[in-house]
Amino acid sequence: MTSGTATKLRLAGESPVPGEDEFVRKIAESLKSDVERMYKPGNTLRDAHPKSIGCVKAEFKVEPQLPEELRVGVFKEPRTYPAYIRFSNAATTIQADSKRDIRGMAIKLLGVEGEKLLENEKHEKTQDFLVISIPKFINQNVIDFYGTLEAIRGGPLKMLGFFFNPFNSHLRVLWNIATSLAKHGNLLEVRFWSTTPYQFGSKVVKYSAKPHQDEVTRIPKNPSQDYLREVMTQHLAGQDAYFDFMVQFQTDPDQMPLEDASVRWSEKASPFRKVATIRIPSQTFDTQERIKIAENLSFTPWHSLPEHRPLGSINRARRVDYEAISKFRHDLNNAPRREPTVEEFDKL
């Protein structure tokens, strides 16, 4: 990072809270404990987003003739990247798709040249973008997240004490949880947001993936446990699906903070701008081979070029915690932990 870039990012508001590293460590240990308690070795799922709705092959086509300020990192030149996209339910346990939940869309681009941020994976040729079905994160920062995690793990009384403590209440977190859980008829019709900020060259952005198809599919009267997978299977059996991938620039460090991921950045003040088109071609993805790929893939915003460096407290925690849980899970499953290649993608 150049000194000019570093100065701009400091002015934009990135500033770790005291004791942050210790809370990151505690979160990793807590999540490891949960994973070990919930699953048996050989069948260990993710601590979050464990239920895969579908892992699909896609094309990520960078828009031609982008203005100079948008030509950054993977968007520098108009090219098409092959990509895996894993759609998921966020709940920590496997539950029916009819339950209210947050949904995830994890995008992994392949064939991305250039050194990456993670030291032990700097020569890999992947770039991840993680977006979810809500425009703001539930928690402000890693300390807030740890408190929520411990309250939920502690049962009803601890939750009451955490959310309704008159001297240090967390009603905002409770409200965010209540308003974030939703039902959907078809995840190919759902808009997704990064909720957390990212470097974009010398500037700062958030991401969003907006479907071309409006959210019109109705939930069946008596849906099966896996109706979201069934709907996606039916949709992609006969037609393609499309999303616009967009960036939103930070234009006001006070109203668009880096360190409070629970603040939604105003689209009126700074509209999202399209930088790529995601095409999910018609395909059959509900196979044992694709299910295995969905489980073995690791996603983290830190699978990234420096130009797209994750920013803010939640993202700094992700660097440590995502890698720790991924390694732990793959070891328990005796499964290889590596990034996929274009050659493997083409053969699939």
Sequence and secondary structure as in RCSB ss.txt:
>XXXX:A:sequence
MTSGTATKLRLAGESPVPGEDEFVRKIAESLKSDVERMYKPGNTLRDAHPKSIGCVKAEFKVEPQLPEELRVGVF
KEPRTYPAYIRFSNAATTIQADSKRDIRGMAIKLLGVEGEKLLENEKHEKTQDFLVISIPKFINQNVIDFYGTLE
AIRGGPLKMLGFFFNPFNSHLRVLWNIATSLAKHGNLLEVRFWSTTPYQFGSKVVKYSAKPHQDEVTRIPKNPSQ
DYLREVMTQHLAGQDAYFDFMVQFQTDPDQMPLEDASVRWSEKASPFRKVATIRIPSQTFDTQERIKIAENLSFT
PWHSLPEHRPLGSINRARRVDYEAISKFRHDLNNAPRREPTVEEFDKL
>XXXX:A:secstr
  HHHHHHHHHHT    TTHHHHHHHHHHHHHHHHHHH  TTS   SSS EEEEEEEEEEEE TT  GGG  GGG
SS  EEEEEEEEEE  SS   TTS B EEEEEEEES  S  SSGGGTT  EEEEEEESSSS SSSSHHHHHHHHH
HHHH HHHHHHHHH TTS  HHHHHHHHHH B  S GGG  EE  S EEETTEEEEEEEEESS S     SS  T
THHHHHHHHHHHH  EEEEEEEEE   TTTS SS TTS   TTTS  EEEEEEEE S    SHHHHHHHHH    
TTSS GGG B SHHHHHHHHHHHHHHHHHHHHTT       HHHHHH 
